[in-house]
Amino acid sequence: MPGKVLRQTPNAIAEKLQALGTQLGVYAFPGDVNLGSRREVEHLADQLQKAAEVLAGSGHILAYHNHAMEFSRLDGELVYEIFRRKASAISFEFDTYWAQVGGVSPERWIRELGTKLASLHLKDYGVPAKHNQPAFMAEVGYGNLDFPILVAEAERAGCKWFVVEQDFTPGNPFDSLEKSFRYVKEKLAED
């Protein structure tokens, strides 16, 4: 569902979640919100707070999914912090890759979110071999993020859901999925 629907009619989302039999609803992307405007950021936070309260009333969790832009600053305060402060009823679906792109420590933020960490997106940050090339999304375990530490911190916080995600792959997405699956099974999952 578009984020606008969640913000304007959260009851409709609660009904959809109920029909699907799922507990977690995620606000995935504030595409129609200018995160460079304090007024718009605070208005979004207020809307998310109200939506989270509606969803909680029906036994659901609303989580905010970050990208890099939430780690920009407004008057010295991270946009992500504004959401945490003004929308205390929301939880978070923390994306490790985008946090790294945003210049913050994924490990620190996982600890900081604590019990508000509902879901952890395992998406690795690849560093190119040449100076003038951009960073890239890599298969889990094939980039520079320390997933054994990140997953251990998330588990300590009580995180319930771990999601492997890779928006872009160097070839066949199923080959990338298999590489991530193998790494998760061998290095992160308990028997």
Contact map, one row per residue, 1 for C-alpha under 8 A:
11101100000010000000000000000000000000000000000000000000000000000000000000000000000000000000000000000000000000000000000000000000000000000000000000000000000000000000000000000000000000000000000
11111100000000000000000000000000000000000000000000000000000000000000000000000000000000000000000000000000000000000000000000000000000000000000000000000000000000000000000000000000000000000000000
11111110000000000000000000111100000000000000000000000000000000000000000000000000000000000000000000000000000000000000000000000000000000000000000000000000000000000000000000000000000000000000000
01111111000000000000000000000000000000000000000000000000000000000000000000000000000000000000000000000000000000000000000000000000000000000000000000000000000000000000000000000000000000000000000
11111111110110000000000000000000000000000000000000000000000000000000000000000000000000000000000000000000000000000000000000000000000000000000000000000000000000000000000000000000000000000000000
11111111110110000000000000100000000000000000000000100000000000000000000000000000000000000000000000000000000000000000000000000000000000000000000000000000000000000000000000000000000000000000000
00111111110000000000000000000000000000000000001100100000000000000000000000000000000000000000000000000000000000000000000000000000000000000000000000000000000000000000000000000000000000000000000
00011111110000000000000000000000000000000000001000000000000000000000000000000000000000000000000000000000000000000000000000000000000000000000000000000000000000000000000000000000000000000000000
00001111111110000000000000000000000000000000000000100000000000000000000000000000000000000000000000000000000000000000000000000000000000000000000000000000000000000000000000000000000000000000000
00001111111111000000000000000000000000000000000000100110000000000000000000000000000000000000000000000000000000000000000000000000000000000000000000000000000000000000000000000000000000000000000
00000000111111100000000000000000000000000000000000000110000000000000000000000000000000000000000000000000000000000000000000000000000000000000000000000000000000000000000000000000000000000000000
00001100111111110000000000000000000000000000000000000000000000000000000000000000000000000000000000000000000000000000000000000000000000000000000000000000000000000000000000000000000000000000000
10001100111111111000000000000000000000000000000000000010000000000000000000000000000000000000000000000000000000000000000000000000000000000000000000000000000000000000000000000000000000000000000
00000000011111111100000000000000000000000000000000000110010100000000000000000000000000000000000000000000000000000000000000000000000000000000000000000000000000000000000000000000000000000000000
00000000001111111110000000000000000000000000000000000000000000000000000000000000000000000000000000000000000000000000000000000000000000000000000000000000000000000000000000000000000000000000000
00000000000111111111000000000000000000000000000000000000000000000000000000000000000000000000000000000000000000000000000000000000000000000000000000000000000000000000000000000000000000000000000
00000000000011111111111110000000000000000000000000000000000100000000000000000000000000000000000000000000000000000000000000000000000000000000000000000000000000000000000000000000000000000000000
00000000000001111111111000000000000000000000000000000000000000000000000000000000000000000000000000000000000000000000000000000000000000000000000000000000000000000000000000000000000000000000000
00000000000000111111110000000000000000000000000000000000000000000000000000000000000000000000000000000000000000000000000000000000000000000000000000000000000000000000000000000000000000000000000
00000000000000011111110000000000000000000000000000000000000000000000000000000000000000000000000000000000000000000000000000000000000000000000000000000000000000000000000000000000000000000000000
00000000000000001111111000000000000000000000000000000000000000000000000000000000000000000000000000000000000000000000000000000000000000000000000000000000000000000000000000000000000000000000000
00000000000000001111111110000000000000000000000000000000000100000000000000000000000000000000000000000000000000000000000000000000000000000000000000000000000000000000000000000000000000000000000
00000000000000001100111110000000000000000000000000000000001110000000000000000000000000000000000000000000000000000000000000000000000000000000000000000000000000000000000000000000000000000000000
00000000000000001000011111000000000000000000000000000000000111100000000000000000000000000000000000000000000000000000000000000000000000000000000000000000000000000000000000000000000000000000000
00000000000000001000011111100000000000000000000000000000000111100000000000000000000000000000000000000000000000000000000000000000000000000000000000000000000000000000000000000000000000000000000
00000000000000000000000111110000000000000000000000000000000001111000000000000000000000000000100000000000000000000000000000000000000000000000000000000000000000000000000000000000000000000000000
00100100000000000000000011111100000000000000000000000000000001111000000000000000000000000000000000000000000000000000000000000000000000000000000000000000000000000000000000000000000000000000000
00100000000000000000000001111100000000000000000000000000000000011100000000000000000000000000000000000000000000000000000000000000000000000000000000000000000000000000000000000000000000000000000
00100000000000000000000000111110000000000000000000000000000000001110000000000000000000000000000000000000000000000000000000000000000000000000000000000000000000000000000000000000000000000000000
00100000000000000000000000111111100000000000000000000000000000000000000000000000000000000000000000000000000000000000000000000000000000000000000000000000000000000000000000000000000000000000000
00000000000000000000000000001111100000000000000000000000000000000000000000000000000000000000000000000000000000000000000000000000000000000000000000000000000000000000000000000000000000000000000
00000000000000000000000000000111110000000000000000000000000000000000000000000000000000000000000000000000000000000000000000000000000000000000000000000000000000000000000000000000000000000000000
00000000000000000000000000000111111000011001000000000000000000000000000000000000000000000000000000000000000000000000000000000000000000000000000000000000000000000000000000000000000000000000000
00000000000000000000000000000001111110011000000000000000000000000000000000000000000000000000000000000000000000000000000000000000000000000000000000000000000000000000000000000000000000000000000
00000000000000000000000000000000111111011000000000000000000000000000110000000010000000000000000000000000000000000000000000000000000000000000000000000000000000000000000000000000000000000000000
00000000000000000000000000000000011111001000000000000000000000000000000001000000000000000000000000000000000000000000000000000000000000000000000000000000000000000000000000000000000000000000000
00000000000000000000000000000000011111111000000000000000000000000000000001000000000000000000000000000000000000000000000000000000000000000000000000000000000000000000000000000000000000000000000
00000000000000000000000000000000001111111100000000000000000000000000000001000000000000000000000000000000000000000000000000000000000000000000000000000000000000000000000000000000000000000000000
00000000000000000000000000000000000011111110000000000000000000000000000000000000000000000000000000000000000000000000000000000000000000000000000000000000000000000000000000000000000000000000000
00000000000000000000000000000000111011111111000000000000000000000000000000000000000000000000000000000000000000000000000000000000000000000000000000000000000000000000000000000000000000000000000
00000000000000000000000000000000111111111111100000000000000000000000000000000010011000000000000000000000000000000000000000000000000000000000000000000000000000000000000000000000000000000000000
00000000000000000000000000000000000001111111110000000000000000000000000000000000011001000000000000000000000000000000000000000000000000000000000000000000000000000000000000000000000000000000000
00000000000000000000000000000000000000111111111000000000000000000000000000000000000000000000000000000000000000000000000000000000000000000000000000000000000000000000000000000000000000000000000
00000000000000000000000000000000100000011111111100000000000000000000000000000000000000000000000000000000000000000000000000000000000000000000000000000000000000000000000000000000000000000000000
00000000000000000000000000000000000000001111111110000000000000000000000000000000011001100000000000000000000000000000000000000000000000000000000000000000000000000000000000000000000000000000000
00000000000000000000000000000000000000000111111111000000000000000000000000000000000001100000000000000000000000000000000000000000000000000000000000000000000000000000000000000000000000000000000
00000011000000000000000000000000000000000011111111100000000000000000000000000000000000000000000000000000000000000000000000000000000000000000000000000000000000000000000000000000000000000000000
00000010000000000000000000000000000000000001111111110000000000000000000000000000000000100100000000000000000000000000000000000000000000000000000000000000000000000000000000000000000000000000000
00000000000000000000000000000000000000000000111111111000000000000000000000000000000001111100000000000000000000000000000000000000000000000000000000000000000000000000000000000000000000000000000
00000000000000000000000000000000000000000000011111111100000000000000000000000000000000000000000000000000000000000000000000000000000000000000000000000000000000000000000000000000000000000000000
00000110110000000000000000000000000000000000001111111110000001000000000000000000000000000000000000000000000000000000000000000000000000000000000000000000000000000000000000000000000000000000000
00000000000000000000000000000000000000000000000111111111000011000000000000000000000000001100000000000000000000000000000000000000000000000000000000000000000000000000000000000000000000000000000
00000000000000000000000000000000000000000000000011111111100000000000000000000000000000001000000000000000000000000000000000000000000000000000000000000000000000000000000000000000000000000000000
00000000011001000000000000000000000000000000000001111111110000000000000000000000000000000000000000000000000000000000000000000000000000000000000000000000000000000000000000000000000000000000000
00000000011011000000000000000000000000000000000000111111111111000000000000000000000000000000000000000000000000000000000000000000000000000000000000000000000000000000000000000000000000000000000
00000000000000000000000000000000000000000000000000011111111111000000000000000000000000000000000000000000000000000000000000000000000000000000000000000000000000000000000000000000000000000000000
00000000000000000000000000000000000000000000000000001111111100000000000000000000000000000000000000000000000000000000000000000000000000000000000000000000000000000000000000000000000000000000000
00000000000001000000000000000000000000000000000000000111111100000000000000000000000000000000000000000000000000000000000000000000000000000000000000000000000000000000000000000000000000000000000
00000000000000000000001000000000000000000000000000000011111110000000000000000000000000000000000000000000000000000000000000000000000000000000000000000000000000000000000000000000000000000000000
00000000000001001000011110000000000000000000000000000011111111000000000000000000000000000000000000000000000000000000000000000000000000000000000000000000000000000000000000000000000000000000000
00000000000000000000001110000000000000000000000000010011001111100000000000000000000000000110000000000000000000000000000000000000000000000000000000000000000000000000000000000000000000000000000
00000000000000000000000111100000000000000000000000110011000111110000000000000000000000000111000000000000000000000000000000000000000000000000000000000000000000000000000000000000000000000000000
00000000000000000000000111100000000000000000000000000000000011111000000000000000000000000111100000000000000000000000010000000000000000000000000000000000000000000000000000000000000000000000000
00000000000000000000000001110000000000000000000000000000000001111100000000000000000000000111110000000000000000000000000000000000000000000000000000000000000000000000000000000000000000000000000
00000000000000000000000001111000000000000000000000000000000000111110000000000000000000000001111000000000000000000000000000000000000000000000000000000000000000000000000000000000000000000000000
00000000000000000000000000011000000000000000000000000000000000011111110000000000000000000001111001100000000000000000000000000000000000000000000000000000000000000000000000000000000000000000000
00000000000000000000000000001000000000000000000000000000000000001111110000000000000000000000001001100100000000000000000000000000000000000000000000000000000000000000000000000000000000000000000
00000000000000000000000000000000000000000000000000000000000000000111111100000000000000000000000001111110000000000000000000000000000000000000000000000000000000000000000000000000000000000000000
00000000000000000000000000000000001000000000000000000000000000000111111100000000000000000000000000000100000000000000000000000000000000000000000000000000000000000000000000000000000000000000000
00000000000000000000000000000000001000000000000000000000000000000111111100000111000000000000000000000100000000000000000000000000000000000000000000000000000000000000000000000000000000000000000
00000000000000000000000000000000000000000000000000000000000000000001111110000111000000000000000000100111000000000000000000000000000000000000000000000000000000000000000000000000000000000000000
00000000000000000000000000000000000000000000000000000000000000000001111111000110000000000000000000000100000000000000000000000000000000000000000000000000000000000000000000000000000000000000000
00000000000000000000000000000000000000000000000000000000000000000000001111111110000000000000000000000000000000000000000000000000000000000000000000000000000000000000000000000000000000000000000
00000000000000000000000000000000000111000000000000000000000000000000000111111110000000000000000000000000000000000000000000000000000000000000000000000000000000000000000000000000000000000000000
00000000000000000000000000000000000000000000000000000000000000000000000011111000000000000000000000000000000000000000000000000000000000000000000000000000000000000000000000000000000000000000000
00000000000000000000000000000000000000000000000000000000000000000000000011111100000000000000000000000000000000000000000000000000000000000000000000000000000000000000000000000000000000000000000
00000000000000000000000000000000000000000000000000000000000000000000000011111110110000000000000000000000000000000000000000000000000000000000000000000000000000000000000000000000000000000000000
00000000000000000000000000000000000000000000000000000000000000000000011111011111110000000000000000000000000000000000000000000000000000000000000000000000000000000000000000000000000000000000000
00000000000000000000000000000000001000001000000000000000000000000000011111001111111000000000000000000000000000000000000000000000000000000000000000000000000000000000000000000000000000000000000
00000000000000000000000000000000000000000000000000000000000000000000011000000111111100000000000000000000000000000000000000000000000000000000000000000000000000000000000000000000000000000000000
00000000000000000000000000000000000000000000000000000000000000000000000000001111111110000000000000000000000000000000000000000000000000000000000000000000000000000000000000000000000000000000000
00000000000000000000000000000000000000001100100000000000000000000000000000001111111111100000000000000000000000000000000000000000000000000000000000000000000000000000000000000000000000000000000
00000000000000000000000000000000000000001100100000000000000000000000000000000011111111110000000000000000000000000000000000000000000000000000000000000000000000000000000000000000000000000000000
00000000000000000000000000000000000000000000000000000000000000000000000000000001111111110100000000000000000000000000000000000000000000000000000000000000000000000000000000000000000000000000000
00000000000000000000000000000000000000000000000000000000000000000000000000000000111111110000000000000000000000000000000000000000000000000000000000000000000000000000000000000000000000000000000
00000000000000000000000000000000000000000100110010000000000000000000000000000000011111110000000000000000000000000000000000000000000000000000000000000000000000000000000000000000000000000000000
00000000000000000000000000000000000000000000110110000000000000000000000000000000011111111100000000000000000000000000000000000000000000000000000000000000000000000000000000000000000000000000000
00000000000000000000000000000000000000000000000010000000000000000000000000000000001111111110000000000000000000000000000000000000000000000000000000000000000000000000000000000000000000000000000
00000000000000000000000000000000000000000000000010011000000000000000000000000000000000111110000000000000000000000000000000000000000000000000000000000000000000000000000000000000000000000000000
00000000000000000000000000000000000000000000000110010000000011110000000000000000000100111111000000000000000000000001000000000000000000000000000000000000000000000000000000000000000000000000000
00000000000000000000000000000000000000000000000000000000000011110000000000000000000000011111100000000000000000000001110000000000000000000000000000000000000000000000000000000000000000000000000
00000000000000000000000000000000000000000000000000000000000001111100000000000000000000000111110000000000000000001001111000000000000000000000000000000000000000000000000000000000000000000000000
00000000000000000000000001000000000000000000000000000000000000111100000000000000000000000011111000000000000000000000111110000000000000000000000000000000000000000000000000000000000000000000000
00000000000000000000000000000000000000000000000000000000000000011100000000000000000000000001111100100000000001000000101110000000000000000000000000000000000000000000000000000000000000000000000
00000000000000000000000000000000000000000000000000000000000000001110000000000000000000000000111111100000000000000000000111100000000000000000000000000000000000000000000000000000000000000000000
00000000000000000000000000000000000000000000000000000000000000000000000000000000000000000000011111110000010000000000000111110000000000000000000000000000000000000000000000000000000000000000000
00000000000000000000000000000000000000000000000000000000000000000000000000000000000000000000001111111000000000000000000001111000000000001000000000000000000000000000000000000000000000000000000
00000000000000000000000000000000000000000000000000000000000000000111000000000000000000000000001111111100000000000000000000000000000000000000000000000000000000000000000000000000000000000000000
00000000000000000000000000000000000000000000000000000000000000000111001000000000000000000000011111111111110000000000000000000000000000000000000000000000000000000000000000000000000000000000000
00000000000000000000000000000000000000000000000000000000000000000001000000000000000000000000000111111111110000000000000000001000000000000000000000000000000000000000000000000000000000000000000
00000000000000000000000000000000000000000000000000000000000000000001000000000000000000000000000011111111000000000000000000000000000000000000000000000000000000000000000000000000000000000000000
00000000000000000000000000000000000000000000000000000000000000000011111100000000000000000000000001111111000000000000000000000000000000000000000000000000000000000000000000000000000000000000000
00000000000000000000000000000000000000000000000000000000000000000001001000000000000000000000000000111111100000000000000000000000000000000000000000000000000000000000000000000000000000000000000
00000000000000000000000000000000000000000000000000000000000000000000001000000000000000000000000000111111110010000000000000000000000000000000000000000000000000000000000000000000000000000000000
00000000000000000000000000000000000000000000000000000000000000000000000000000000000000000000000000110011111110000000000000000000000000000000000000000000000000000000000000000000000000000000000
00000000000000000000000000000000000000000000000000000000000000000000000000000000000000000000000100110001111111000000000000000000000000000000000000000100000000000000000000000000000000000000000
00000000000000000000000000000000000000000000000000000000000000000000000000000000000000000000000000000000111111100000000000000000000000000000000000001100100000000000000000000000000000000000000
00000000000000000000000000000000000000000000000000000000000000000000000000000000000000000000000000000000111111110000000000000000000000000000000000000000000000000000000000000000000000000000000
00000000000000000000000000000000000000000000000000000000000000000000000000000000000000000000000000000001111111111000000000000000000000000000000000000000000000000000000000000000000000000000000
00000000000000000000000000000000000000000000000000000000000000000000000000000000000000000000010000000000011111111100100000000000000000000000000000000100110010000000000000000000000000000000000
00000000000000000000000000000000000000000000000000000000000000000000000000000000000000000000000000000000001111111100000000000000000000000000000000000000110010000000000000000000000000000000000
00000000000000000000000000000000000000000000000000000000000000000000000000000000000000000000000000000000000111111100000000000000000000000000000000000000000000000000000000000000000000000000000
00000000000000000000000000000000000000000000000000000000000000000000000000000000000000000001000000000000000011111111100000000000000000000000000000000000000010000000000000000000000000000000000
00000000000000000000000000000000000000000000000000000000000000000000000000000000000000000000000000000000000001111111100000000000000000000000000000000000010011000000000000000000000000000000000
00000000000000000000000000000000000000000000000000000000000000000000000000000000000000000000000000000000000000001111110000000000000000000000000000000000000011100000000000000000000000000000000
00000000000000000000000000000000000000000000000000000000000000000000000000000000000000000111000000000000000000001111110000000000000000000000000000000000000000000000000000000000000000000000000
00000000000000000000000000000000000000000000000000000000000000000000000000000000000000000011110000000000000001001111111100000000000000000000000000000000010011100000000000000000000000000000000
00000000000000000000000000000000000000000000000000000000000000100000000000000000000000000011100000000000000000000011111100000000000000000000000000000000000001111000000000000000000000000000000
00000000000000000000000000000000000000000000000000000000000000000000000000000000000000000001110000000000000000000000111110000000000000000000000000000000000000111110000000000000000000000000000
00000000000000000000000000000000000000000000000000000000000000000000000000000000000000000000111100000000000000000000111111000000000000000000000000000000010000101110000000000000000000000000000
00000000000000000000000000000000000000000000000000000000000000000000000000000000000000000000111100000000000000000000001111100000000000000000000000000000000000000111100000000000000000000000000
00000000000000000000000000000000000000000000000000000000000000000000000000000000000000000000001110000000000000000000000111110000000000000001000000100000000000000111100000000000000000000000000
00000000000000000000000000000000000000000000000000000000000000000000000000000000000000000000001110000000000000000000000011111000000000001111000000000000000000000001110000000000000000000000000
00000000000000000000000000000000000000000000000000000000000000000000000000000000000000000000000110000000000000000000000001111100000000001111111110000000000000000000010000000000000000000000000
00000000000000000000000000000000000000000000000000000000000000000000000000000000000000000000000010010000000000000000000000111110000000111100001110000000000000000000000000000000000000000000000
00000000000000000000000000000000000000000000000000000000000000000000000000000000000000000000000000000000000000000000000000011111000000111100011100000000000000000000000000000000000000000000000
00000000000000000000000000000000000000000000000000000000000000000000000000000000000000000000000000000000000000000000000000001111100001110000001100000000000000000000000000000000000000000000000
00000000000000000000000000000000000000000000000000000000000000000000000000000000000000000000000000000000000000000000000000000111111011110000000000000000000000000000000000000000000000000000000
00000000000000000000000000000000000000000000000000000000000000000000000000000000000000000000000000000000000000000000000000000011111010000000000000000000000000000000000000000000000000000000000
00000000000000000000000000000000000000000000000000000000000000000000000000000000000000000000000000000000000000000000000000000001111110000000000000000000000000000000000000000000000000000000000
00000000000000000000000000000000000000000000000000000000000000000000000000000000000000000000000000000000000000000000000000000001111110000000000000000000000000000000000000000000000000000000000
00000000000000000000000000000000000000000000000000000000000000000000000000000000000000000000000000000000000000000000000000000000011111000000000000000000000000000000000000000000000000000000000
00000000000000000000000000000000000000000000000000000000000000000000000000000000000000000000000000000000000000000000000000000001111111100000000000000000000000000000000000000000000000000000000
00000000000000000000000000000000000000000000000000000000000000000000000000000000000000000000000000000000000000000000000000000011000111110000000000000000000000000000000000000000000000000000000
00000000000000000000000000000000000000000000000000000000000000000000000000000000000000000000000000000000000000000000000000001111000011111000000000000000000000000000000000000000000000000000000
00000000000000000000000000000000000000000000000000000000000000000000000000000000000000000000000000000000000000000000000000001111000001111100000000000000000000000000000000000000000000000000000
00000000000000000000000000000000000000000000000000000000000000000000000000000000000000000000000010000000000000000000000000111100000000111110001000000000000000000000011110000000000000000000000
00000000000000000000000000000000000000000000000000000000000000000000000000000000000000000000000000000000000000000000000000111100000000011111111000000000000000000000010010000000000000000000000
00000000000000000000000000000000000000000000000000000000000000000000000000000000000000000000000000000000000000000000000000110000000000001111111000000000000000000000010000000001101100000000000
00000000000000000000000000000000000000000000000000000000000000000000000000000000000000000000000000000000000000000000000001110000000000000111111000100000000000000001000000000000001110110000000
00000000000000000000000000000000000000000000000000000000000000000000000000000000000000000000000000000000000000000000000000010000000000000111111111100000000000000000000000000000000100110000000
00000000000000000000000000000000000000000000000000000000000000000000000000000000000000000000000000000000000000000000000000010100000000000111111100000000000000000000000000000000000000000000000
00000000000000000000000000000000000000000000000000000000000000000000000000000000000000000000000000000000000000000000000000011110000000001111111110000000000000000000000000000000000000000000000
00000000000000000000000000000000000000000000000000000000000000000000000000000000000000000000000000000000000000000000000000011110000000000000111111000000000000000000000000000000000000000000000
00000000000000000000000000000000000000000000000000000000000000000000000000000000000000000000000000000000000000000000000000011000000000000000101111100000000000000000000000000000000000000000000
00000000000000000000000000000000000000000000000000000000000000000000000000000000000000000000000000000000000000000000000000000000000000000000100111111100000000000000000000000000000000000000000
00000000000000000000000000000000000000000000000000000000000000000000000000000000000000000000000000000000000000000000000001000000000000000001100011111110000000000000000000000000000000000001000
00000000000000000000000000000000000000000000000000000000000000000000000000000000000000000000000000000000000000000000000000000000000000000000000001111111000000000000000000000000000000000011000
00000000000000000000000000000000000000000000000000000000000000000000000000000000000000000000000000000000001000000000000000000000000000000000000001111111100000000000000000000000000000000000000
00000000000000000000000000000000000000000000000000000000000000000000000000000000000000000000000000000000011001000000000000000000000000000000000001111111110000000000000000000000000000000000000
00000000000000000000000000000000000000000000000000000000000000000000000000000000000000000000000000000000000000000000000000000000000000000000000000111111111000000000000000000000000000000001000
00000000000000000000000000000000000000000000000000000000000000000000000000000000000000000000000000000000000000000000000000000000000000000000000000011111111100000000000000000000000000000000000
00000000000000000000000000000000000000000000000000000000000000000000000000000000000000000000000000000000001001100000000000000000000000000000000000001111111110000000000000000000000000000000000
00000000000000000000000000000000000000000000000000000000000000000000000000000000000000000000000000000000000001100100100100000000000000000000000000000111111111100000000000000000000000000000000
00000000000000000000000000000000000000000000000000000000000000000000000000000000000000000000000000000000000000000000000000000000000000000000000000000011111111110000000000000000000000000000000
00000000000000000000000000000000000000000000000000000000000000000000000000000000000000000000000000000000000000000000000000000000000000000000000000000001111111100000000000000000000000000000000
00000000000000000000000000000000000000000000000000000000000000000000000000000000000000000000000000000000000001101110100000000000000000000000000000000000111111100000000000000000000000000000000
00000000000000000000000000000000000000000000000000000000000000000000000000000000000000000000000000000000000000000110110000000000000000000000000000000000011111110000000000000000000000000000000
00000000000000000000000000000000000000000000000000000000000000000000000000000000000000000000000000000000000000000010111100000000000000000000000000000000011111111100000000000000000000000000000
00000000000000000000000000000000000000000000000000000000000000000000000000000000000000000000000000000000000000000000011000000000000000000000000000000000001001111100000000000000000000000000000
00000000000000000000000000000000000000000000000000000000000000000000000000000000000000000000000000000000000000000000011100000000000000000000000000000000000000111110000000000000000000000000000
00000000000000000000000000000000000000000000000000000000000000000000000000000000000000000000000000000000000000000000001111000000000000000000000000000000000000111111000000000000000000000000000
00000000000000000000000000000000000000000000000000000000000000000000000000000000000000000000000000000000000000000000001111000000000000000000000000000000000000001111100000000000000000000000000
00000000000000000000000000000000000000000000000000000000000000000000000000000000000000000000000000000000000000000000000011100000000000000001000000000000000000000111110000000000000100000000000
00000000000000000000000000000000000000000000000000000000000000000000000000000000000000000000000000000000000000000000000011100000000000000000000000000000000000000011111000000000000000000000000
00000000000000000000000000000000000000000000000000000000000000000000000000000000000000000000000000000000000000000000000000110000000000001110000000000000000000000001111110000000000000000000000
00000000000000000000000000000000000000000000000000000000000000000000000000000000000000000000000000000000000000000000000000000000000000001000000000000000000000000000111110000000000000000000000
00000000000000000000000000000000000000000000000000000000000000000000000000000000000000000000000000000000000000000000000000000000000000001000000000000000000000000000011111001000000000000000000
00000000000000000000000000000000000000000000000000000000000000000000000000000000000000000000000000000000000000000000000000000000000000001100000000000000000000000000011111111001000000000000000
00000000000000000000000000000000000000000000000000000000000000000000000000000000000000000000000000000000000000000000000000000000000000000000000000000000000000000000000111111001000000000000000
00000000000000000000000000000000000000000000000000000000000000000000000000000000000000000000000000000000000000000000000000000000000000000000000000000000000000000000000011111011000000000000000
00000000000000000000000000000000000000000000000000000000000000000000000000000000000000000000000000000000000000000000000000000000000000000000000000000000000000000000000011111111000000000000000
00000000000000000000000000000000000000000000000000000000000000000000000000000000000000000000000000000000000000000000000000000000000000000000000000000000000000000000000111111111100000000000000
00000000000000000000000000000000000000000000000000000000000000000000000000000000000000000000000000000000000000000000000000000000000000000000000000000000000000000000000000011111110000000000000
00000000000000000000000000000000000000000000000000000000000000000000000000000000000000000000000000000000000000000000000000000000000000000000000000000000000000000000000000111111111000000000000
00000000000000000000000000000000000000000000000000000000000000000000000000000000000000000000000000000000000000000000000000000000000000000010000000000000000000000000000011111111111100000000000
00000000000000000000000000000000000000000000000000000000000000000000000000000000000000000000000000000000000000000000000000000000000000000010000000000000000000000000000000001111111110000000000
00000000000000000000000000000000000000000000000000000000000000000000000000000000000000000000000000000000000000000000000000000000000000000000000000000000000000000000000000000111111111000000000
00000000000000000000000000000000000000000000000000000000000000000000000000000000000000000000000000000000000000000000000000000000000000000011000000000000000000000000000000000011111111100000000
00000000000000000000000000000000000000000000000000000000000000000000000000000000000000000000000000000000000000000000000000000000000000000011100000000000000000000001000000000001111111110000000
00000000000000000000000000000000000000000000000000000000000000000000000000000000000000000000000000000000000000000000000000000000000000000001000000000000000000000000000000000000111111111000000
00000000000000000000000000000000000000000000000000000000000000000000000000000000000000000000000000000000000000000000000000000000000000000000000000000000000000000000000000000000011111111100000
00000000000000000000000000000000000000000000000000000000000000000000000000000000000000000000000000000000000000000000000000000000000000000001100000000000000000000000000000000000001111111111000
00000000000000000000000000000000000000000000000000000000000000000000000000000000000000000000000000000000000000000000000000000000000000000001100000000000000000000000000000000000000111111111100
00000000000000000000000000000000000000000000000000000000000000000000000000000000000000000000000000000000000000000000000000000000000000000000000000000000000000000000000000000000000011111111110
00000000000000000000000000000000000000000000000000000000000000000000000000000000000000000000000000000000000000000000000000000000000000000000000000000000000000000000000000000000000001111111100
00000000000000000000000000000000000000000000000000000000000000000000000000000000000000000000000000000000000000000000000000000000000000000000000000010000000000000000000000000000000000111111100
00000000000000000000000000000000000000000000000000000000000000000000000000000000000000000000000000000000000000000000000000000000000000000000000000110010000000000000000000000000000000111111110
00000000000000000000000000000000000000000000000000000000000000000000000000000000000000000000000000000000000000000000000000000000000000000000000000000000000000000000000000000000000000011111111
00000000000000000000000000000000000000000000000000000000000000000000000000000000000000000000000000000000000000000000000000000000000000000000000000000000000000000000000000000000000000001001111
00000000000000000000000000000000000000000000000000000000000000000000000000000000000000000000000000000000000000000000000000000000000000000000000000000000000000000000000000000000000000000000111
